[in-house]
Amino acid sequence: MSPLAVECLRCGQPHVLGDARWERLTESECPRCGYLGWAPSAALDEPARRALRERPVEERRLRVA
Ligand SMILES: [Zn+2]
């Protein structure tokens, strides 16, 4: 599995998955803000990021799950 760039849905903290699997990342809280929610950077363009930031956290969680 090639490295996957992801970012925190709350604060935008970038994170690169090396050997870690996506399943494990989804159980890891953001080291910066403690939020549990990641999305592949490639899947997020600027309008999508803006939309996420404007959403209530509850909806973001649903989107991730
Ligand atoms: Zn964060």
N, CA, C, O and the ligand as a Tripos MOL2 file, in Angstrom:
@<TRIPOS>MOLECULE
protein
  261   259    66     0     0
PROTEIN
NO_CHARGES

@<TRIPOS>ATOM
      1 N           0.8600   -1.1900    0.0000 N.3       1 MET1
      2 CA          0.0000    0.0000    0.0000 C.3       1 MET1
      3 C           0.8950    1.2370    0.0000 C.2       1 MET1
      4 O           1.7750    1.3610    0.8520 O.2       1 MET1
      5 N           0.6850    2.1340   -0.9240 N.am      2 SER2
      6 CA          1.5030    3.3260   -0.9910 C.3       2 SER2
      7 C           1.0690    4.3170    0.0800 C.2       2 SER2
      8 O          -0.0720    4.2800    0.5420 O.2       2 SER2
      9 N           1.9840    5.2060    0.4740 N.am      3 PRO3
     10 CA          1.6370    6.2100    1.4870 C.3       3 PRO3
     11 C           0.4190    7.0090    1.0560 C.2       3 PRO3
     12 O           0.2520    7.3660   -0.1110 O.2       3 PRO3
     13 N          -0.4180    7.2710    2.0370 N.am      4 LEU4
     14 CA         -1.6430    8.0060    1.7430 C.3       4 LEU4
     15 C          -1.6700    9.2790    2.5660 C.2       4 LEU4
     16 O          -1.5710    9.2390    3.7930 O.2       4 LEU4
     17 N          -1.8020   10.3880    1.8970 N.am      5 ALA5
     18 CA         -1.8820   11.6670    2.5900 C.3       5 ALA5
     19 C          -3.3180   11.9060    3.0340 C.2       5 ALA5
     20 O          -4.2570   11.8450    2.2410 O.2       5 ALA5
     21 N          -3.4570   12.1780    4.3150 N.am      6 VAL6
     22 CA         -4.7810   12.4690    4.8430 C.3       6 VAL6
     23 C          -4.7000   13.7610    5.6480 C.2       6 VAL6
     24 O          -3.6120   14.2710    5.9170 O.2       6 VAL6
     25 N          -5.8300   14.2680    6.0170 N.am      7 GLU7
     26 CA         -5.8190   15.4400    6.8790 C.3       7 GLU7
     27 C          -6.9960   15.4030    7.8360 C.2       7 GLU7
     28 O          -8.0440   14.8180    7.5610 O.2       7 GLU7
     29 N          -6.7780   16.0540    8.9740 N.am      8 CYS8
     30 CA         -7.8030   16.1150   10.0000 C.3       8 CYS8
     31 C          -8.9860   16.9320    9.4910 C.2       8 CYS8
     32 O          -8.8170   17.9990    8.9020 O.2       8 CYS8
     33 N         -10.1590   16.4190    9.7250 N.am      9 LEU9
     34 CA        -11.3500   17.1180    9.2430 C.3       9 LEU9
     35 C         -11.6620   18.3550   10.0710 C.2       9 LEU9
     36 O         -12.4430   19.2070    9.6500 O.2       9 LEU9
     37 N         -11.0600   18.4530   11.2340 N.am     10 ARG10
     38 CA        -11.3790   19.5850   12.0890 C.3      10 ARG10
     39 C         -10.3740   20.7110   11.9280 C.2      10 ARG10
     40 O         -10.7560   21.8610   11.7110 O.2      10 ARG10
     41 N          -9.0750   20.3830   12.0350 N.am     11 CYS11
     42 CA         -8.0820   21.4520   12.0310 C.3      11 CYS11
     43 C          -7.2130   21.4230   10.7770 C.2      11 CYS11
     44 O          -6.4150   22.3330   10.5560 O.2      11 CYS11
     45 N          -7.3610   20.3970    9.9650 N.am     12 GLY12
     46 CA         -6.6060   20.3430    8.7270 C.3      12 GLY12
     47 C          -5.1910   19.8420    8.8810 C.2      12 GLY12
     48 O          -4.3980   19.9090    7.9420 O.2      12 GLY12
     49 N          -4.8620   19.3360   10.0670 N.am     13 GLN13
     50 CA         -3.5320   18.7950   10.3040 C.3      13 GLN13
     51 C          -3.2270   17.6990    9.2960 C.2      13 GLN13
     52 O          -3.9360   16.6950    9.2280 O.2      13 GLN13
     53 N          -2.1620   17.8930    8.5070 N.am     14 PRO14
     54 CA         -1.8280   16.8530    7.5360 C.3      14 PRO14
     55 C          -1.1610   15.6590    8.2030 C.2      14 PRO14
     56 O          -0.4750   15.8030    9.2150 O.2      14 PRO14
     57 N          -1.3640   14.5070    7.6420 N.am     15 HIS15
     58 CA         -0.7940   13.2990    8.1970 C.3      15 HIS15
     59 C          -0.5710   12.3450    7.0370 C.2      15 HIS15
     60 O          -1.4030   12.2460    6.1350 O.2      15 HIS15
     61 N           0.5470   11.6490    7.0630 N.am     16 VAL16
     62 CA          0.8190   10.6980    5.9890 C.3      16 VAL16
     63 C           0.8430    9.2990    6.5610 C.2      16 VAL16
     64 O           1.5670    9.0060    7.5130 O.2      16 VAL16
     65 N           0.0560    8.4630    5.9740 N.am     17 LEU17
     66 CA          0.0260    7.0740    6.3810 C.3      17 LEU17
     67 C           1.1880    6.3510    5.7250 C.2      17 LEU17
     68 O           1.2770    6.2960    4.4990 O.2      17 LEU17
     69 N           2.0640    5.8060    6.5230 N.am     18 GLY18
     70 CA          3.1370    5.0140    5.9650 C.3      18 GLY18
     71 C           2.6730    3.5740    5.8950 C.2      18 GLY18
     72 O           1.9420    3.1800    4.9870 O.2      18 GLY18
     73 N           3.1060    2.8030    6.8620 N.am     19 ASP19
     74 CA          2.6740    1.4140    6.9240 C.3      19 ASP19
     75 C           1.3370    1.2800    7.6330 C.2      19 ASP19
     76 O           0.6660    0.2510    7.5630 O.2      19 ASP19
     77 N           0.9790    2.3500    8.3130 N.am     20 ALA20
     78 CA         -0.2770    2.2990    9.0490 C.3      20 ALA20
     79 C          -1.4340    2.0990    8.0890 C.2      20 ALA20
     80 O          -1.4550    2.6420    6.9850 O.2      20 ALA20
     81 N          -2.3650    1.3330    8.5220 N.am     21 ARG21
     82 CA         -3.5270    1.0750    7.6820 C.3      21 ARG21
     83 C          -4.6180    2.0780    7.9890 C.2      21 ARG21
     84 O          -4.6930    2.6260    9.0890 O.2      21 ARG21
     85 N          -5.4520    2.3050    7.0100 N.am     22 TRP22
     86 CA         -6.5580    3.2320    7.1540 C.3      22 TRP22
     87 C          -7.4080    2.8450    8.3640 C.2      22 TRP22
     88 O          -7.8570    3.7140    9.1110 O.2      22 TRP22
     89 N          -7.6270    1.5610    8.5540 N.am     23 GLU23
     90 CA         -8.4660    1.1180    9.6590 C.3      23 GLU23
     91 C          -7.8960    1.5560   11.0000 C.2      23 GLU23
     92 O          -8.6340    1.8510   11.9400 O.2      23 GLU23
     93 N          -6.5580    1.5950   11.0740 N.am     24 ARG24
     94 CA         -5.9480    2.0090   12.3320 C.3      24 ARG24
     95 C          -6.0080    3.5200   12.4850 C.2      24 ARG24
     96 O          -6.1950    4.0330   13.5880 O.2      24 ARG24
     97 N          -5.8510    4.2210   11.3890 N.am     25 LEU25
     98 CA         -5.8910    5.6720   11.4590 C.3      25 LEU25
     99 C          -7.2500    6.1440   11.9500 C.2      25 LEU25
    100 O          -7.3380    7.1020   12.7180 O.2      25 LEU25
    101 N          -8.2900    5.4890   11.5180 N.am     26 THR26
    102 CA         -9.6340    5.9050   11.8950 C.3      26 THR26
    103 C          -9.8930    5.6810   13.3700 C.2      26 THR26
    104 O         -10.9210    6.1050   13.8990 O.2      26 THR26
    105 N          -8.9470    5.0050   14.0450 N.am     27 GLU27
    106 CA         -9.0780    4.8380   15.4830 C.3      27 GLU27
    107 C          -8.1140    5.7640   16.2160 C.2      27 GLU27
    108 O          -8.0360    5.7370   17.4450 O.2      27 GLU27
    109 N          -7.3810    6.5810   15.4660 N.am     28 SER28
    110 CA         -6.3890    7.4670   16.0600 C.3      28 SER28
    111 C          -6.8780    8.9050   16.0420 C.2      28 SER28
    112 O          -7.3080    9.4270   15.0140 O.2      28 SER28
    113 N          -6.8000    9.5240   17.2030 N.am     29 GLU29
    114 CA         -7.2090   10.9150   17.2720 C.3      29 GLU29
    115 C          -6.1260   11.8110   16.7060 C.2      29 GLU29
    116 O          -4.9500   11.4480   16.6970 O.2      29 GLU29
    117 N          -6.5220   12.9700   16.2380 N.am     30 CYS30
    118 CA         -5.5740   13.9540   15.7290 C.3      30 CYS30
    119 C          -4.6360   14.3720   16.8580 C.2      30 CYS30
    120 O          -5.1000   14.7100   17.9480 O.2      30 CYS30
    121 N          -3.3260   14.3550   16.6170 N.am     31 PRO31
    122 CA         -2.3740   14.7420   17.6580 C.3      31 PRO31
    123 C          -2.4530   16.2300   17.9860 C.2      31 PRO31
    124 O          -1.9750   16.6620   19.0350 O.2      31 PRO31
    125 N          -3.0420   16.9950   17.1120 N.am     32 ARG32
    126 CA         -3.0740   18.4410   17.2920 C.3      32 ARG32
    127 C          -4.3400   18.8940   18.0210 C.2      32 ARG32
    128 O          -4.2630   19.6900   18.9560 O.2      32 ARG32
    129 N          -5.4960   18.3970   17.6010 N.am     33 CYS33
    130 CA         -6.7340   18.8930   18.1960 C.3      33 CYS33
    131 C          -7.5220   17.7970   18.8940 C.2      33 CYS33
    132 O          -8.5070   18.0820   19.5750 O.2      33 CYS33
    133 N          -7.1020   16.5490   18.7360 N.am     34 GLY34
    134 CA         -7.7830   15.4690   19.4300 C.3      34 GLY34
    135 C          -9.0550   14.9950   18.7470 C.2      34 GLY34
    136 O          -9.7570   14.1240   19.2600 O.2      34 GLY34
    137 N          -9.3420   15.5610   17.6100 N.am     35 TYR35
    138 CA        -10.5420   15.1440   16.8810 C.3      35 TYR35
    139 C         -10.2910   13.8260   16.1680 C.2      35 TYR35
    140 O          -9.1950   13.5700   15.6680 O.2      35 TYR35
    141 N         -11.3150   13.0060   16.1330 N.am     36 LEU36
    142 CA        -11.1740   11.7250   15.4490 C.3      36 LEU36
    143 C         -11.9410   11.7770   14.1380 C.2      36 LEU36
    144 O         -13.1530   11.5640   14.0900 O.2      36 LEU36
    145 N         -11.2080   12.0650   13.0920 N.am     37 GLY37
    146 CA        -11.8550   12.1500   11.7900 C.3      37 GLY37
    147 C         -10.8380   12.5650   10.7510 C.2      37 GLY37
    148 O         -10.2790   13.6590   10.8210 O.2      37 GLY37
    149 N         -10.5990   11.6990    9.7920 N.am     38 TRP38
    150 CA         -9.5870   11.9660    8.7660 C.3      38 TRP38
    151 C         -10.1970   11.7560    7.3950 C.2      38 TRP38
    152 O         -11.1400   10.9840    7.2200 O.2      38 TRP38
    153 N          -9.6430   12.4520    6.4410 N.am     39 ALA39
    154 CA        -10.0810   12.2470    5.0640 C.3      39 ALA39
    155 C          -8.8510   12.2780    4.1700 C.2      39 ALA39
    156 O          -7.9110   13.0270    4.4360 O.2      39 ALA39
    157 N          -8.8460   11.4800    3.1250 N.am     40 PRO40
    158 CA         -7.7340   11.5280    2.1800 C.3      40 PRO40
    159 C          -7.6400   12.9150    1.5620 C.2      40 PRO40
    160 O          -8.6350   13.4650    1.0910 O.2      40 PRO40
    161 N          -6.4320   13.4740    1.5690 N.am     41 SER41
    162 CA         -6.2680   14.8140    1.0180 C.3      41 SER41
    163 C          -6.7140   14.8790   -0.4330 C.2      41 SER41
    164 O          -7.2730   15.8800   -0.8810 O.2      41 SER41
    165 N          -6.4630   13.8100   -1.1510 N.am     42 ALA42
    166 CA         -6.8020   13.8040   -2.5750 C.3      42 ALA42
    167 C          -8.3030   13.8970   -2.7930 C.2      42 ALA42
    168 O          -8.7610   14.3040   -3.8610 O.2      42 ALA42
    169 N          -9.0660   13.5150   -1.7720 N.am     43 ALA43
    170 CA        -10.5170   13.5200   -1.9220 C.3      43 ALA43
    171 C         -11.1200   14.8650   -1.5420 C.2      43 ALA43
    172 O         -12.3190   15.0930   -1.7070 O.2      43 ALA43
    173 N         -10.2630   15.7600   -1.0240 N.am     44 LEU44
    174 CA        -10.7660   17.0470   -0.5680 C.3      44 LEU44
    175 C         -10.2270   18.1730   -1.4280 C.2      44 LEU44
    176 O          -9.0230   18.4320   -1.4360 O.2      44 LEU44
    177 N         -11.1000   18.8370   -2.1430 N.am     45 ASP45
    178 CA        -10.6730   20.0570   -2.8090 C.3      45 ASP45
    179 C         -11.1010   21.2210   -1.9270 C.2      45 ASP45
    180 O         -11.7470   21.0210   -0.8990 O.2      45 ASP45
    181 N         -10.7540   22.4040   -2.3180 N.am     46 GLU46
    182 CA        -11.0400   23.5400   -1.4400 C.3      46 GLU46
    183 C         -12.5250   23.7270   -1.1170 C.2      46 GLU46
    184 O         -12.8640   23.9540    0.0440 O.2      46 GLU46
    185 N         -13.4000   23.6410   -2.0830 N.am     47 PRO47
    186 CA        -14.8360   23.7760   -1.7300 C.3      47 PRO47
    187 C         -15.2800   22.7200   -0.7320 C.2      47 PRO47
    188 O         -16.0990   22.9980    0.1440 O.2      47 PRO47
    189 N         -14.7420   21.5040   -0.8570 N.am     48 ALA48
    190 CA        -15.1270   20.4370    0.0640 C.3      48 ALA48
    191 C         -14.6250   20.7440    1.4650 C.2      48 ALA48
    192 O         -15.3280   20.5150    2.4490 O.2      48 ALA48
    193 N         -13.4050   21.2650    1.5520 N.am     49 ARG49
    194 CA        -12.8660   21.6180    2.8680 C.3      49 ARG49
    195 C         -13.6990   22.7120    3.5220 C.2      49 ARG49
    196 O         -14.0080   22.6640    4.7130 O.2      49 ARG49
    197 N         -14.0450   23.6790    2.7180 N.am     50 ARG50
    198 CA        -14.8190   24.7860    3.2610 C.3      50 ARG50
    199 C         -16.1730   24.2730    3.7540 C.2      50 ARG50
    200 O         -16.6500   24.6770    4.8150 O.2      50 ARG50
    201 N         -16.7720   23.4010    2.9930 N.am     51 ALA51
    202 CA        -18.0720   22.8560    3.3790 C.3      51 ALA51
    203 C         -17.9530   22.0880    4.6900 C.2      51 ALA51
    204 O         -18.8270   22.1790    5.5520 O.2      51 ALA51
    205 N         -16.8760   21.3370    4.8340 N.am     52 LEU52
    206 CA        -16.6720   20.5720    6.0620 C.3      52 LEU52
    207 C         -16.5170   21.4920    7.2550 C.2      52 LEU52
    208 O         -17.0690   21.2390    8.3260 O.2      52 LEU52
    209 N         -15.7650   22.5570    7.0630 N.am     53 ARG53
    210 CA        -15.5230   23.4710    8.1820 C.3      53 ARG53
    211 C         -16.8040   24.1510    8.6370 C.2      53 ARG53
    212 O         -16.9490   24.5230    9.8010 O.2      53 ARG53
    213 N         -17.7190   24.3030    7.7070 N.am     54 GLU54
    214 CA        -18.9510   25.0130    8.0450 C.3      54 GLU54
    215 C         -20.0120   24.0790    8.6140 C.2      54 GLU54
    216 O         -21.0560   24.5240    9.0900 O.2      54 GLU54
    217 N         -19.7360   22.7990    8.5610 N.am     55 ARG55
    218 CA        -20.7140   21.8520    9.0710 C.3      55 ARG55
    219 C         -20.5470   21.6350   10.5640 C.2      55 ARG55
    220 O         -19.4540   21.7990   11.1070 O.2      55 ARG55
    221 N         -21.6250   21.2680   11.2200 N.am     56 PRO56
    222 CA        -21.5100   20.8580   12.6240 C.3      56 PRO56
    223 C         -20.6680   19.5880   12.7040 C.2      56 PRO56
    224 O         -20.6670   18.7660   11.7870 O.2      56 PRO56
    225 N         -19.9640   19.4470   13.8010 N.am     57 VAL57
    226 CA        -19.0800   18.2960   13.9680 C.3      57 VAL57
    227 C         -19.8470   16.9820   13.8210 C.2      57 VAL57
    228 O         -19.3290   16.0090   13.2730 O.2      57 VAL57
    229 N         -21.0740   16.9640   14.3120 N.am     58 GLU58
    230 CA        -21.8460   15.7180   14.2390 C.3      58 GLU58
    231 C         -21.9940   15.2540   12.7980 C.2      58 GLU58
    232 O         -21.9140   14.0610   12.5080 O.2      58 GLU58
    233 N         -22.2110   16.2040   11.9020 N.am     59 GLU59
    234 CA        -22.3810   15.8250   10.5090 C.3      59 GLU59
    235 C         -21.0760   15.3650    9.8960 C.2      59 GLU59
    236 O         -21.0580   14.4810    9.0400 O.2      59 GLU59
    237 N         -19.9830   15.9680   10.3390 N.am     60 ARG60
    238 CA        -18.6880   15.5380    9.8220 C.3      60 ARG60
    239 C         -18.4470   14.0810   10.2010 C.2      60 ARG60
    240 O         -17.9630   13.2850    9.3970 O.2      60 ARG60
    241 N         -18.7900   13.7550   11.4290 N.am     61 ARG61
    242 CA        -18.5730   12.3810   11.8670 C.3      61 ARG61
    243 C         -19.3670   11.4120   10.9960 C.2      61 ARG61
    244 O         -18.8680   10.3590   10.6000 O.2      61 ARG61
    245 N         -20.5890   11.7790   10.7120 N.am     62 LEU62
    246 CA        -21.4100   10.9180    9.8900 C.3      62 LEU62
    247 C         -20.7790   10.7250    8.5150 C.2      62 LEU62
    248 O         -20.7960    9.6350    7.9440 O.2      62 LEU62
    249 N         -20.2190   11.8270    8.0000 N.am     63 ARG63
    250 CA        -19.6270   11.7730    6.6850 C.3      63 ARG63
    251 C         -18.4220   10.8300    6.6780 C.2      63 ARG63
    252 O         -18.1830   10.1060    5.7110 O.2      63 ARG63
    253 N         -17.6810   10.8590    7.7650 N.am     64 VAL64
    254 CA        -16.4950   10.0100    7.8320 C.3      64 VAL64
    255 C         -16.8730    8.5540    7.9930 C.2      64 VAL64
    256 O         -16.3140    7.6680    7.3460 O.2      64 VAL64
    257 N         -17.8340    8.3260    8.8700 N.am     65 ALA65
    258 CA        -18.2590    6.9420    9.1240 C.3      65 ALA65
    259 C         -18.9340    6.4030    7.8800 C.2      65 ALA65
    260 O         -19.3730    5.2530    7.8640 O.2      65 ALA65
    261 ZN         -6.9720   18.0170   14.1220 Zn       66 ZN66
@<TRIPOS>BOND
     1     1     2 1
     2     2     3 1
     3     3     4 2
     4     3     5 am
     5     5     6 1
     6     6     7 1
     7     7     8 2
     8     7     9 am
     9     9    10 1
    10    10    11 1
    11    11    12 2
    12    11    13 am
    13    13    14 1
    14    14    15 1
    15    15    16 2
    16    15    17 am
    17    17    18 1
    18    18    19 1
    19    19    20 2
    20    19    21 am
    21    21    22 1
    22    22    23 1
    23    23    24 2
    24    23    25 am
    25    25    26 1
    26    26    27 1
    27    27    28 2
    28    27    29 am
    29    29    30 1
    30    30    31 1
    31    31    32 2
    32    31    33 am
    33    33    34 1
    34    34    35 1
    35    35    36 2
    36    35    37 am
    37    37    38 1
    38    38    39 1
    39    39    40 2
    40    39    41 am
    41    41    42 1
    42    42    43 1
    43    43    44 2
    44    43    45 am
    45    45    46 1
    46    46    47 1
    47    47    48 2
    48    47    49 am
    49    49    50 1
    50    50    51 1
    51    51    52 2
    52    51    53 am
    53    53    54 1
    54    54    55 1
    55    55    56 2
    56    55    57 am
    57    57    58 1
    58    58    59 1
    59    59    60 2
    60    59    61 am
    61    61    62 1
    62    62    63 1
    63    63    64 2
    64    63    65 am
    65    65    66 1
    66    66    67 1
    67    67    68 2
    68    67    69 am
    69    69    70 1
    70    70    71 1
    71    71    72 2
    72    71    73 am
    73    73    74 1
    74    74    75 1
    75    75    76 2
    76    75    77 am
    77    77    78 1
    78    78    79 1
    79    79    80 2
    80    79    81 am
    81    81    82 1
    82    82    83 1
    83    83    84 2
    84    83    85 am
    85    85    86 1
    86    86    87 1
    87    87    88 2
    88    87    89 am
    89    89    90 1
    90    90    91 1
    91    91    92 2
    92    91    93 am
    93    93    94 1
    94    94    95 1
    95    95    96 2
    96    95    97 am
    97    97    98 1
    98    98    99 1
    99    99   100 2
   100    99   101 am
   101   101   102 1
   102   102   103 1
   103   103   104 2
   104   103   105 am
   105   105   106 1
   106   106   107 1
   107   107   108 2
   108   107   109 am
   109   109   110 1
   110   110   111 1
   111   111   112 2
   112   111   113 am
   113   113   114 1
   114   114   115 1
   115   115   116 2
   116   115   117 am
   117   117   118 1
   118   118   119 1
   119   119   120 2
   120   119   121 am
   121   121   122 1
   122   122   123 1
   123   123   124 2
   124   123   125 am
   125   125   126 1
   126   126   127 1
   127   127   128 2
   128   127   129 am
   129   129   130 1
   130   130   131 1
   131   131   132 2
   132   131   133 am
   133   133   134 1
   134   134   135 1
   135   135   136 2
   136   135   137 am
   137   137   138 1
   138   138   139 1
   139   139   140 2
   140   139   141 am
   141   141   142 1
   142   142   143 1
   143   143   144 2
   144   143   145 am
   145   145   146 1
   146   146   147 1
   147   147   148 2
   148   147   149 am
   149   149   150 1
   150   150   151 1
   151   151   152 2
   152   151   153 am
   153   153   154 1
   154   154   155 1
   155   155   156 2
   156   155   157 am
   157   157   158 1
   158   158   159 1
   159   159   160 2
   160   159   161 am
   161   161   162 1
   162   162   163 1
   163   163   164 2
   164   163   165 am
   165   165   166 1
   166   166   167 1
   167   167   168 2
   168   167   169 am
   169   169   170 1
   170   170   171 1
   171   171   172 2
   172   171   173 am
   173   173   174 1
   174   174   175 1
   175   175   176 2
   176   175   177 am
   177   177   178 1
   178   178   179 1
   179   179   180 2
   180   179   181 am
   181   181   182 1
   182   182   183 1
   183   183   184 2
   184   183   185 am
   185   185   186 1
   186   186   187 1
   187   187   188 2
   188   187   189 am
   189   189   190 1
   190   190   191 1
   191   191   192 2
   192   191   193 am
   193   193   194 1
   194   194   195 1
   195   195   196 2
   196   195   197 am
   197   197   198 1
   198   198   199 1
   199   199   200 2
   200   199   201 am
   201   201   202 1
   202   202   203 1
   203   203   204 2
   204   203   205 am
   205   205   206 1
   206   206   207 1
   207   207   208 2
   208   207   209 am
   209   209   210 1
   210   210   211 1
   211   211   212 2
   212   211   213 am
   213   213   214 1
   214   214   215 1
   215   215   216 2
   216   215   217 am
   217   217   218 1
   218   218   219 1
   219   219   220 2
   220   219   221 am
   221   221   222 1
   222   222   223 1
   223   223   224 2
   224   223   225 am
   225   225   226 1
   226   226   227 1
   227   227   228 2
   228   227   229 am
   229   229   230 1
   230   230   231 1
   231   231   232 2
   232   231   233 am
   233   233   234 1
   234   234   235 1
   235   235   236 2
   236   235   237 am
   237   237   238 1
   238   238   239 1
   239   239   240 2
   240   239   241 am
   241   241   242 1
   242   242   243 1
   243   243   244 2
   244   243   245 am
   245   245   246 1
   246   246   247 1
   247   247   248 2
   248   247   249 am
   249   249   250 1
   250   250   251 1
   251   251   252 2
   252   251   253 am
   253   253   254 1
   254   254   255 1
   255   255   256 2
   256   255   257 am
   257   257   258 1
   258   258   259 1
   259   259   260 2
@<TRIPOS>SUBSTRUCTURE
     1 MET1         2 RESIDUE 1 A MET
     2 SER2         6 RESIDUE 1 A SER
     3 PRO3        10 RESIDUE 1 A PRO
     4 LEU4        14 RESIDUE 1 A LEU
     5 ALA5        18 RESIDUE 1 A ALA
     6 VAL6        22 RESIDUE 1 A VAL
     7 GLU7        26 RESIDUE 1 A GLU
     8 CYS8        30 RESIDUE 1 A CYS
     9 LEU9        34 RESIDUE 1 A LEU
    10 ARG10       38 RESIDUE 1 A ARG
    11 CYS11       42 RESIDUE 1 A CYS
    12 GLY12       46 RESIDUE 1 A GLY
    13 GLN13       50 RESIDUE 1 A GLN
    14 PRO14       54 RESIDUE 1 A PRO
    15 HIS15       58 RESIDUE 1 A HIS
    16 VAL16       62 RESIDUE 1 A VAL
    17 LEU17       66 RESIDUE 1 A LEU
    18 GLY18       70 RESIDUE 1 A GLY
    19 ASP19       74 RESIDUE 1 A ASP
    20 ALA20       78 RESIDUE 1 A ALA
    21 ARG21       82 RESIDUE 1 A ARG
    22 TRP22       86 RESIDUE 1 A TRP
    23 GLU23       90 RESIDUE 1 A GLU
    24 ARG24       94 RESIDUE 1 A ARG
    25 LEU25       98 RESIDUE 1 A LEU
    26 THR26      102 RESIDUE 1 A THR
    27 GLU27      106 RESIDUE 1 A GLU
    28 SER28      110 RESIDUE 1 A SER
    29 GLU29      114 RESIDUE 1 A GLU
    30 CYS30      118 RESIDUE 1 A CYS
    31 PRO31      122 RESIDUE 1 A PRO
    32 ARG32      126 RESIDUE 1 A ARG
    33 CYS33      130 RESIDUE 1 A CYS
    34 GLY34      134 RESIDUE 1 A GLY
    35 TYR35      138 RESIDUE 1 A TYR
    36 LEU36      142 RESIDUE 1 A LEU
    37 GLY37      146 RESIDUE 1 A GLY
    38 TRP38      150 RESIDUE 1 A TRP
    39 ALA39      154 RESIDUE 1 A ALA
    40 PRO40      158 RESIDUE 1 A PRO
    41 SER41      162 RESIDUE 1 A SER
    42 ALA42      166 RESIDUE 1 A ALA
    43 ALA43      170 RESIDUE 1 A ALA
    44 LEU44      174 RESIDUE 1 A LEU
    45 ASP45      178 RESIDUE 1 A ASP
    46 GLU46      182 RESIDUE 1 A GLU
    47 PRO47      186 RESIDUE 1 A PRO
    48 ALA48      190 RESIDUE 1 A ALA
    49 ARG49      194 RESIDUE 1 A ARG
    50 ARG50      198 RESIDUE 1 A ARG
    51 ALA51      202 RESIDUE 1 A ALA
    52 LEU52      206 RESIDUE 1 A LEU
    53 ARG53      210 RESIDUE 1 A ARG
    54 GLU54      214 RESIDUE 1 A GLU
    55 ARG55      218 RESIDUE 1 A ARG
    56 PRO56      222 RESIDUE 1 A PRO
    57 VAL57      226 RESIDUE 1 A VAL
    58 GLU58      230 RESIDUE 1 A GLU
    59 GLU59      234 RESIDUE 1 A GLU
    60 ARG60      238 RESIDUE 1 A ARG
    61 ARG61      242 RESIDUE 1 A ARG
    62 LEU62      246 RESIDUE 1 A LEU
    63 ARG63      250 RESIDUE 1 A ARG
    64 VAL64      254 RESIDUE 1 A VAL
    65 ALA65      258 RESIDUE 1 A ALA
    66 ZN66       261 GROUP 0 **** ****
